[in-house]
Amino acid sequence: MTSLSENTEAQDERPQISRPSDSRSLITTTSASQLLKSDLTTEEPRSEGQKFDTVSSYLWSDEDNDEILETIDNDEPKEEAPTDRPSWANKMEYLLAQVGFSVGLSTIWRFPYLCFHNGGGSFLIIYMLMLFLVGVPLLFLEMAAGQRMRQGSIGVWKVISPWIGGVGYTSFMVCCIVGLYYSVLMAWSLFYLGQSFQSPLPWSKCPLLRNSSDFDPECERTTPTTYFWYRNILKATDEVEMGGLPVMHLSVSLFMTWLIICISMIKGPKSTGKMLYVSVLLPYFILFCLLIRSLMLEGAHFGLKNLLAAKVRSLYSVEVWRRTGNQLFLSMGPGFGSITAISSYRPRSNNCVMDAFVVAFLNLTASLTAMVFVFAIMGHLATENNEKCYLRNAETVQYLIAAGVLPAEAHPPDSMYHDPSSIYSGWLKSLPKQVKDTVLPYMTNCNIAHELTEVGKGWGWGPYLPFKTPSAPETSALHRCSCSLCSTKPWSSYKRVHTKPKELPDQQLLLEEVLLPQGQMSLTMSINGAIDCVLGEGTGMQLRFYSVSSELLPFIPSQVMEGPGVAIVAFTNITSVFSGSTFWAIIIFLLLASLGLSTMMGIMQGIVTPLQDTFSSLRKYTNLLTVGVCVPMFLGSLIFVTPSGSYYVNLLDDYWVSLPIFFIVILENIAMAWIYGARRFLADLIIMLGRPISPIYRWLWCFLSPFVLLVLFVSTLLHLFLKTINYLAWDSSISNEVIRIYPSWAKVLLIILITITILPIPAYFLYTLIGVDFTVSMIHSGATVIFKPEAKENSLKSYPRLQVRKSQKINKMDK
C-alpha cells in the first residue's frame, strides 16, 4: 500500500479527482460526482483509468488518524470558492436553534409523565443509557452530515448514497405533517396565555348559567379545568366522527401562531437567530424560577423521594424500553431533517462533536428540571390531600361522638387543625385499644402514597375506567349500607372509593342511585370501583348498587393516555397551587408558547432549507418562500382546530409519528455506517475538523445503534397493529372523560399516512435502479475521497480540496 504522504504529493501535482469516462458507469457514481463538483475550484478532464465509487468504502485503521492529521498540517490549504449560502451570526445562535428544536412540549411534560409510570429511577437509568450510547452518536451523525455537505436533508443523503436518496424526501414530508398539528399545540398555549390575564382565572371555577345564579350543572359534575378545556377551548364533540367548522377563537389563535412563525423565519437564519434568544433562553429562566418555587412548597420532598425510588422490574420490561426510546427520539429530534438543515449553516470546521454533547446535555437538563418541578408539585398536593383526609376523619369522629355512636374519649385534639400530619398519628396511638378498635371502622385509610397516585389521575396520568350502567344487570343482588349521619352530613363527604367488597372479588360495582329516607334526593350516577360507606345503626341513606359482570362493561385499556392535551389541562391545575395564580398562569403558558415557537422554527428549517437547496433560485426570494410555505401550512392546520380536531392530533402524535421517524433514522444509520462506511466518514471528519475523533463512534454506528433502532421499530410496529388504538374523549352526557376506540377508517387513515411518508424511499430507489445499466458490472475502485480542513473556522470563501488516494493493490492491477 502506498503511503498517504506519497499519494498527497502525487495529488499536489494533479489536484483533481477522476471521473468515469465510461458511459455505462453506474448512476450512483455519476450522481455523487456531480454533487461533489461544487467542492472543486477547477476541474480538468481525467483519465479513463481512474474511477470514483461513492458506495465502496476504503477501510482505514484507527492508527491512520494521526498520520492523516500530520499530513494535512503539512499542506497549504487553498482558498475556497465563494458561496452565497447564509450562515448563523455566531455559534450561540446555532446552539440555540438546535436546543430550541429539541426541547419541546414532550420534553417538559411527557418526560415526567413517563418517569411516573415507568419505574421512576429505573426510567432515568434507561433514558441516560440510551441518550449517551444511541442518542448522542445519532445527533452527531446528522450534525456532521449537514455541516459537511452544507445542504438540507434531501441533498445530504443523495450524496452519501443515492440508493436511499428518498430518505430526505421522507424527512421533508414528516416535517410538513408534524408542523401542521404541532402549530395547534402552540395555538392552544397562546389562547391560554391570553386568557391568563384575568382574575380570577376563567378555569378556576364553574361558570354560571345564563340569567341565573346557579352554576352550570355539566361543570359541577366534573372539574372546572376539565370543563374549560373541552367545552370552552376545544368545543369538543363526543366522538371523532362528529365534524364541524373550525372553532373561531382557535382559528384566530392559530393565525397568530403562523404569523409569529413567518415573521421569525422571514429573513432566514439572520432573523431566526435573533428570535431564538427569547424563545429558548426565556423557557430555561422560567423553568429555573418554577423549580425554586416548587421546592419551597410543603411536601415537595415526598414527591422527590418517590421520584428516586427505582423499580428493578422496570429494567427488564420491553414496554418500558420502547416508551423510553420513543421519548428519546421524539425529544432529541433525529430523523426530521431539521438538525441537518440547522447544521448546514455552520462552517465545516465547527466542532460538531462537542455540539452534540452540549445539545444532549441541555435537553437532559430541561427534562430533569421539569421532572423535579412536577414531582415537587405532586408531593405538595399529595401532602395537602392527605392532611385533608386526616381532618375528614377527625370531623367524622366528632359527628359520631355527637350522635352518641362513639365514646367521648375518642374526641380528637383541637390542635389537629394546626398540624394534622404530626398530630393525627399520635392521637390514634394514644387511644385505648378498645376505643381505637371502635373508631377505626368509621375512618378512611389515609395513605400519602395513594394520594400521590390520585394526584396523577387528576392530571390525566391515571387509567380511565369508563363505566356505563347496563340496562339489564346480570344479577339482581341488592347490597345496602346505612349511614346514621346522612341527615347532618352531605353526600359529597362519602362518595370517594377506597375498598372493594370481599364478597365480589371479580366483579365491578355500579352505583345506581342514592336515596334519602325522606325521598329528598334521587341521583343517578356511575363510579368506578366499590363504595366506601360509613356503617352505623339505625336508618339513614341507602346506597343501592348492583353487582355486574365485567363482560357488560365497555373496553378498559390498561395503558394511560398521553396526548398533548393532557399537558395543557395539567398545567392549568398546577397554576392553582401557587398564591397569585394569575401571575403564575401567565408565566407557565408563556413557557409553553416559547417552547412551541422554538420547536416550530426548527421544523420550518427542515422544510425551507431542502426547498432552497433543491431549487437554488428560491434562495433569492427567501421572503416569498417563507410566506408561500406558512400560508398553506396555516390552511392545512385548520382541520385540527375543528370540534373533533384534538382527536386527530392525538391520532398522529400517539400512533403515527414514531414509525416514520424510526424508519428514517435506521436508514440514515445504515447508509452512513455500512454503505458510505463509518471509517471513511470518521476519516472525512478528522480531516474536516482538524482534530482526532474517538473510534468508539464507529462501533456505535455500526452495531449498537442499528440493533436498538430495529428493536424499537419492530416493537412500535407490533404495538400499533396488534393493540387497539383508542383516544380520550369528552362525554357530554355524563360530563366526564371516557376512552373510545378509533373507528376502522381512522386506522386506515393511519396506514395511508405511514405509507405516503415512507413511499419516497422505495420510489427513489427504483428511480436510481432504472438508470443503472446492468450489462456492466460495478466498477471496483480503491479511490477514497478525503477532504482538506478549512483555513479558518469562520471562512466561507473556499471549499476544501479533494484528494484521491489509491491502494497498492489497485496500482498493481493498473500496471
N, C-alpha and C positions, 0 to 999 in steps of 0.2 A: 504494500500500500504506500503510495506516495505521501509525503508529509504535507501538512496543511500549509506550512510556510512556502514549500516549493510550489504548491498549487496557487498560492496567493501571488507569488512572483510571476508565475505564468499568466495569471489573470490580470496583473497590472499591465502586462504588455498588450493584452487584448481585453479591455474591460467591458465585455458584454457577454450575455448568456446566449446559448444556442437555441434555435427553434427548429422544429421538424420541417424539413422541406418536402417530405413525402406527403403527397395529397391524400394518402389513405391513412394517415395517422389518426389516433383516437381524438374524439371531440373533447375529451377531458383534458388532453394535452394542449390543444389549441385554445380552449376556453381559459384555462389558467394562465397561459402565456399572455393572452390578450389583456387579461385583468392586471397582470403584473407589469405591463408595458409602462404604465404611468410611473413606475419606480425608476425608470431609466432616463438619464438626461439625453443620451443619444442612443441610437440603435442601428447597428450595421448589419448587412447580410451575413449570415452564418453558414458554416459548412454543413454538408449533409450528414457528416459522421457524428455530429453531436445532437443528442436528443434530450428533451426535458419532460419528465414524467411527474405530475403532481400527485399521483396516487401512491407510487412506491415510496418507501421510507428508508433512508440510509441510517442504520443503527449505530450511533456513536456510543462509545463507552463513557462512563461517568468521568474518567480521568481526562477526557478531552476538554473539559470546561476551562481549566487553567491555561491550556495551550491555545484555546480559542481567544480568551481574553488577552493573552500575551501577544498573539499575532495581530489582533485588531488594534492594539495600542501602538504598534509599530507602523501602521498605515496612516496616511494622512487623509482624513475624511474630506470628501468633496462637498461642494455646496449643493444643497438640494434645490430642485426646481420650485419655483414659486407656486403657491396654491391659494385659491380663493376660499378654502374651507374655513368657516368661522371656528372660534375656539372659546373656551371658558376664560374669563378675565384672569383668574388665578386658581390655584389648586383648592382653595377654600370653597369657592363656588362649585367646583366639580364634586368635592366630597359631600357638600350639602345636597347636591342633586341626587347622588347615589343613596345617601342616607334617607332623604325625603321620600324617595321611591320605595325603599324597603320598609320603612317604619310607617305603617298604616293602621287602620282600624283593627285589623286582625291581630296586630302586634299588641295593641293596647287592651283589647278585650278578650279575644279568643285565647290568648296565651294563659291568663289566669283561669279562665273557664276550663281549659284542658287540664291544667295543673290540678284543679279542684276535683275533676272526675277521673283522673288517670294516675293516681298514686302519689300526688304531692311531690315529695323529694325525689321519688323514683322517676317521675316525668322530667324533672330538671336534669337528672343524670343522663337520661336517654337523649334529651334535647341537646345538651352540651357536647356529648359524644358525636352525634350526627352533625352538629354545627361545624366542629373543627375538623372532622375526618371526611365529611362529604360536602357540607355547605360552602366552606371557605375555598376548597380546591375548585369547585364549580364556579364560584363567584370570580375567582382569579382567572379561570379559563375564559369566561365571557369578557371580562375586562381586558385581558391581554389580546384577545382576538379583535375586539373593536378598536383598541388602541393601535395595534399593528397594521390592520388593514385600512383604518381611517374611513370605515363605511358602517352603515347600519346592518341590521340582521340579514337582509336579503343579499347584499353584496358579499358579506363576510363568508357565508357558508358556500356560496358559489366558488369562491377562490379556494377554500380549504378542500372541498370535494364537490365537484359539480353533480355527482350522483345523488347527493342529498341536498341539492340547492333549494328544494322546496321547503326546507325547514324554515328558512327566512320568511317565506310567504305565510306559513302556518303561524309563526310568531306574530306577524303583522295582523292576521285575522283575529288571533286571540286578544291582542291589544284593542282592536276595534270593538269586539263584543264585550270585553270586560269594561272598557271605557263607557259603554252605553249604560250599564247598570251601576257601575261604581260612582258615576256622577250623581246618581239618585241618592246614594248614601250621603254625599256632601250636601245635596239639596235638603235632605231631612235635617241635617245638622244646622244648616243656615236658617231654616224655618224655626227650629227650636231656639236658636240664638236670638232671632228677632222676638220670639215670644217671651224670652227670659227678662226683657226689660219691663217687667210688671211686678207689682207687689200687691197682693200675694201672687205667687206663680199660678198660672191657669190650670196646672195639673195637680195642684196641692189639695184641692177639694172638689167635690162633685158640683156640677152646675145646677142652677135652679130651673124648674120648669117655667115655660113662658106664662106670664100673667099669674104666677103662683109663688108661694113662699116655700114650696116643697122641693126637695132635691129630686133629680132625675132618677127614677127607680132602677133604670138599667145600670146607671153608675153605682148605685148603692149596693147592687149585687156583686160588684167586683171592686177593684181598687181605682182611685181617681187617675193614677198614672196610666194604667192599662186602658181605661175608658178613653182618656185623652188621646192615646196613641192610635187606637183602632177607629174611634168614632170621629175625632176632631182632625187628626192629621191625615190618616190614610183614607178615611171614609170607606173602610174595608167592607167588602162583600163577605157573605158567609162561605162561599166556595169559589175556587179558582175559575170555574166555568162561567160564573156571572161576570159580564163585562161592564162596559160603561165608558164615558168620555173621560179624558184626563181631568184630575181634580185641579181646580183653578189655582188655589193658593200654592200647591206643589209645583204646578207648571211655571208660575212666576218665580218661585224659588229656584227651579231648575234652569230657567233662562238666566237668572243672575249668576248661577254657578258657571254656566258655559261662557258668560260674558267675562267673568273674572279669569277663567282659564285662557280665553282668547287674548285678553289684554296681557296676561303674563307671558304668553308664547309668541306675541306678535312680532317681536324683533329677534327671535331665535335665542341662542344662549345669552346674548347680551342683556335682554330684558328678563329672561327666566332667572338668571343668576341673581339679579337684584331682589326679585320677589322671594327667592329661597332664603335669604337672610331672615325674613319674617316668618315664612311658613314652616321652616324647620327649626330654627333656634327658639321661637316662641313656645312650641309644644314641650321642648325639654325644660324650659324655665317653669312652665305651668305644672308639668309633672313633678318637678322638684318641690314646688310650693305645696302641691296636694299631698306629696309624700310626708313632708314635715308636719302638715296639719293633721293628717290621719294618724300619725304615730303619737300625737298628743292626746288622742281620744282614750277614754276608759275602755279596757278590754281589748285594745289593739294587740297586746302581747299574746292573747289566746289565739287570735287568728293567725299570727305568725308562727306560733308553736304548732298549730295544726298544719300549716304550710310545709314546715320542715319535717313533718312525720312521714317518712318514706314507707311505702308498702312494697315489700320484696316481691310479692307475686306479680306486681305490675311489670317488673323487669322481664318476665317470661311471657308476657301477653303479646301476641302478634297484633291484636287490635290496637293496643297502646302504641306500639311502634309505628303502625300505619297512621294513626292520628298525629303522632309526633312528626312523622315525615311530611304529612300534608301541611301541617303548620309551618314547618321549616321552609318548605319551598314556596308556599303562598306568601310567607312573610319576607323572605330574602328576595324573591322575585326573579330567579333564573328561568329562562325559557320564554319570557315575554319579549325579549329583544331590546328592552329599554336599557338594561345595563350595557349592552354592546353599543347602542346608539349614544348613550351619555359618554362612554369612554372614547368614542371616535373623535371627540372634540378636544382630546388631550394630545400633547406631543408624544412621539413614540418612546422617548427616553424616560417617561414618567414611571416611577416605581409602583407598578400596579400590584406587586406582591404585598407591599405594606398597605396599600389602599384597601385590598380585600379584607385584611385583618381589621383595619380601622372601621370599615362599614359593618362587618360582622359584630365587632365589639360594641359599637354604638347601638346596633339593633338589639343585641342582647341586653345592654344597659337599659334601654327603653322598656323592653319586655319585663325585666326583673323589677324595675321601678314601678311599673303599672301593677305588677303582681303583688308587690308588698303593699301598695296603696289599697288595692281591692281587698286583700285578706285582712288588712288592719280595719277597714270599714266593716267587713263581715264579722270580725271578732267583736267589734264595738256593738253592733246591732244584736249579735247573739247574747252578749252580756246583758244588754238592756232587756231583751225579751225574757231572759232567764230570771232577772230581778222582778219583772212584771209577773212571771209565773209564781215566784215566792209570795208576792203581795196578794195575788188572787187566792192562793191557798190560805193566807192569813185571814183574808176577808171571809172566805168560806167558813173557816173555823169560828170566826166571830158570829156569823149568822147562825151557825148550828148551835152555838152556846146560847144565843138569844132565844132560839126556838126550843131550847131545853133538850136537844139531842145529845150534846156533848157536855161534859162536866166543866165547871168554871176554871179549874186549874189548867185547862188546856189553852187558856187565853194567851195569844202571842204578846210579846213585849211591845210597848208603844214605840220604842226606839228602832223597830224594824224598818220603819219607813225612811229612816235616815241612811241606813247602810244594810240593805237586805241581804247582800251577798255573804257578809261575815256573820250576821246575827241569826239568820234563818237556821243554818245547820246547828249552831249552838243551842238554839231554842228547842229543836227536835231532840237533841241528845239529852237535854235537861228534863224532858218529860218522863214521868214514871212509866214503866213498861206497859202497865195495863192501860193507862191513858193513851200512850203512844199507839198501841195496837188498835184502840178505838178510833183514833184520829186519822190514821193513815189511809183507810179505805175511802175516805171522803176527799182525799187530796190528790192532786195531779202530780205525776212524777216529773220533776223539773230537772232537765239534763241539758247542760250548755252545749254539749256536742250535738244533741238532737236539734237544739235551736240554731246552731250553725248550718245544719242541713236545711232547716226550714227557711233560713235567710236565702240560701242558694236557690231554693224552689221559688221563693218570692221574686227573685231576679230572673226567673226563666231558666235556671240551671238544674231544675229537678225534673223527673219524669212526669208527664201529664197523663192522667188516667181518666179518659173521657167516659163517664158512665151515663147511661140513659135508663130511665125507669121502664121496664118491659111492660107491654100491655097485658101479658098473661104470665104471672110469676110461675116458676116451676113448682114451688111448694107454697103452701098457704100457712106455713107455721108462723104464728104471730108472737113476737118477742116484745115484752113490755119491761120498762123500768120506770120507777116512780121517783119523783123528787119532791121532798117536803117543803122546799124553799121557792117553788115556782111562783108563788103568789107575791113574793117580795124581791125576787131577783130575775133579771131579764134573761131571755133565752140565749143571747149572744155570749153569755159567760160559760155556756155549757156545750157549744156546738163544735168545739175542737175535737179532733180524733187522735186517740193515743193507742188504744189496745184493741185487739181483735178477740171476740169471744171464743173461748176454748171449744165450745160445742160445735163451732163451724170453722174448722181449720182450713178447709179447702174451698171455701165459698166467700163471695163478696156480699156485703150487706148494703142494701139500698134504703135510705130513709124516705118513706113515702109521705108522711105527714106528721106534723107536730100539733097536738091538741091540748088545750087547756080544759080543765074540768067544766068551767062555765061556758065553754064554746066561744071564748073571747077572740081566739086567733086560730086560723087554719092556714097552714103553709105547706106548699108542695115544693120539694127541693130534692136534689141528689148530691151526695157527697161520697168521696172515695174512702174506703176502709170501714171500720166499725165505729160504734158510738160509745163515747166515754161519758156515762151519765152518773149523776150523784144518786146513790141509793139511800133510801130512807123509809121510815114507817109512815103509814097514812096515805092519804090521797094526794095527788099532785099532777103535774104534767106527765102525759104519757107519750113516750117515743115509740111510734109504731113503724116497724120496718120488716121487710120480707127478706128471707134468705134466697138468693138467686144463684143458679149455676153460672160459672164463668163463660159457658158456651153462649149465653144470651147477651153477653156484653160485647161491645164493639172492639176492634183491634186495639191492643195496648202494646205499644212498642217498648222495647227495653232500653233504647237509647234516648238521650235527651236532645232537645232541639238546640241548634247553634247558629241560627240565621243571624244576619247583621242587625235585624230589627230588635233582637233581644238586647243588644248592647245599648241601643237608644233608650229603651224602656228602663233598663237597669241604671243608667246614668241619671235619669230623671228621679229615680228612687234615691240615689246617692246624694242628690242636691238637698234633700230634706234632712240629712244627717247633721249638717253644719248649721250653726246660727248665722243669720244673714244669708238665707238660701238664695235670694235673688242674685247677690254678688257671685256666689259660687256656681250658680247655674250659668251665668254669663261666661265665667272662666272655663268651665268644663266644656260647654258647647263651642266656645272659641277654640279650645284644644282640638275637638273633633273636626271642626271645619278646616283648621290649618292642616291637620294630618291628611284630610281628604284632598285638599288643594295640592300639596306637595306630591302625593301619590299620583294624582291625575296629571300633573305636569310630567312625571316620569312616563306614564302611559302614553301621553301625547308625543313624547320624544320617540317612542317606539313606533309611532305612526308617521310622523312628519319626516324624520330623518331617512328612513328607507325610501320614501317617495322622492325626496330631493336627490338621493344617490342614484335611484333608478332613472329619474328624469332630471338630468342636470340643469335643464333650463328653468326648472321651478325654483332653483336656489336664488335666482334674481328677483323672484316675486314671493318672498317669504311671507309678507303681509297677506297677500291674496290667498296663498296656500293655507295659512293658518285659519283664516276666515272660512275658506272653502271646506276645510275639514270640520271645524266646530259647528257650522250650521247644520249639515246633515246629521252629525252626531247628536245635536240637541233634538232634532226632529225624531230621530230613531229612539232616543231615550224617553220620549213622551209615553211610550207604551208601558213603562214601569211606574208611571205616576197615575195610572188609572186605578179605580177602586180595587181591582184584583192584581195590580201591578207588583205589590210586595211579594205575592206568592211566586211570581216569575223570577223575581230577584233571588228568592230562596232556592228555586229550582236550579238556577245557574250557579249560584255560589256554593251550594251544598253538594251538587251532584255532577255538574258539567266541567268546571274549570280544572279540576285536578288531573283528569285523564289526558287532555291535550298537553298540559304542562309537563307531565312526566314523560310522555312520548317524545316531546321536543328535546328535553334535556338528555334523555337516553341517546338519541341520535347525535346530538351535539358532542356528547362524551365519546361515543364510538368513533365518530368522524375524526375528532382530534387525536384520540389515543391510538386508534388502530388503522385508520385509513391514511391520514396525513402522517401520523407517527408521533408518539409522545416525546421520544428522544429528539426528533427533528424539531418539534415545536419548542422544547426547552432550549435547544441549541440556538434557535432563532431569537428567543427571548434573552438569552445570555448575551448575545452579540448586540441585540437591540438596546438592552438596558445598560450594558457595560458592567455587569456585576454577576457573581455566581448565584445560582438558584438551586435549592436543595433538590436532589434527585427523588426525594420521597413523593413529590407530586406526580412523578411518572407512574409509580406503583399505585397511588391512589386513583389516578385517572384510568389506568389500565385494568385494575382488578376490583378494588373496593367500591368505587362509585358505581360502575355498571351493575354490580351484583345488588347493591342496596336499591338502586333505581328500578331494576327489574322486579325485585320483590315488592316494592311499593306499588308499581304499576299493576302487577297481577292481582295483588290484594285489593287495590282500589277497583279494578275491573270486576272482581268477584263480588265485592261489596255492593256495587251498583246494580249488577244484573241478577244476583241471587237473593237480594233482600228487597222488601217492599219500600218504595220511595214515598215519603209522606211529608206533610207540611203542617205547620202550626197555624190554625185559622181561628177567626172570631165567630162564635155562635151567638147571634143576637137574641135568640130565643131564651137562652139561659145566662146571657151576659158573661160569658167566660170563654177562655181559650180551649180549643179542642184540637186533637190531632186527626187530620183527614188524610186519606190516601190519594195521591195524584191520580187522575184518570188515565186510561190507557193511551190517549192521544198525547198526553204530556210526556210519557216515556218514549213514544215515537218521535216527538219533537226533540227530545234529548239526544236520541240516537242520530237524528238527522244533523243536529248541530255538531256533534262529535265527528261525524263523517265529513261534513263540509270543511271543518277546520283542519282535519288531517289529510284531506284529499290532495292538496297541493304537493305533498311529499311523494306519493307514488306517481302522480301525474308528471312532475318534473323529472322523476327517474325515467319514466317511459320516453319523455321528450329527449332526454340525453341518450338513451339507449337507441332510439331510432336513428340518431345521427351517427352512430358508430358503424363502420364498415367491418363486418365480421369476417371478411376474407383475409384480413391482415391480423396477425397475432399481435398481442400487446407488446409495445416496444419496451425492451428491458434496458434500463439505463441506470448507472450509478450516480448520475448527476444530482447533486443536492444543492438547493439554493440556501445561502446564508446571507445575513444582512449586516451591513456596517452600522454602528451606532451613530446617532446624530452628533454633530459637532458641539451643539449647545442644547441644553434642555428645552429652552423656550424657542428654539429656532424652528421656523416653519417654512424656510425658504428653499430647502433642498430635500431630496429623498435619499435614503440610504443606498449605497452601491451594492449591487448584487454580485456575488461571486459564485463560480461553479467549481466544485471540487469533484474529482473522479477517483474511483477506486483503482488500485493497481491491476485488479483483475480485468476491469473494462479496458484499461490501456493495453494490456497484453492481447486482448481479443481484437482490439482495433488494429494492432500491428499484424 
